[in-house]
């Protein structure tokens, strides 16, 4: 049962996917709230949540900024749940939820003010292509903010090694993530680590 549930973390679908979305919304809330407080968001323009899951981060963003929020996920079930969770904001024209893959984002170049992604970066099969696609959509000076808690040590060890192997995740150290940002053309790459919980925010500007 646990394996079926965990396996749905990559692309939630069906009954087990519904349970996983509920688990992710609850389990990631505190980390997401911690990280979002450290990000300077624009009060207008467009903020995109990439890999929006059940719509929890989108919901928080719509309450702390007047910018338009777009949630993107490649799971149809996640899109459905994110729409349900953000029903009022969608009706008010503040939020939009779209189904798309991180390597094929449905935005014109240089149109996004800020992008965030919570617990999604591990699942990007081609990380360089994904980072470059996000950078393409960002306005000059716009930021990409990666929020995650499954981070390995610089020596390659880590408490999440087994789950990373089971799900075939890209299991990164902080320096590896920084190198991807830099390699893909981002500037001002900075990281913030909440040591007690192992939460990481790493950001860069286009």
Secondary structure by P-SEA (a helix, b strand, c coil): caaaaaaaccccccaaaaaaaaaaaaaaaaaaaaaaaacccccccbbbbcccccaaaaaaaaaccccbbbbbbccaaaaaaaaaaaaaaaaaccbbbbbbcccccccccccccbbbbcccccccccaaaaaaaaaaaccccbbbbbbbcccccccccccaaaaaaaaccccccaaaaaaaaaaacccbbbbbbccccbbbbbbccc
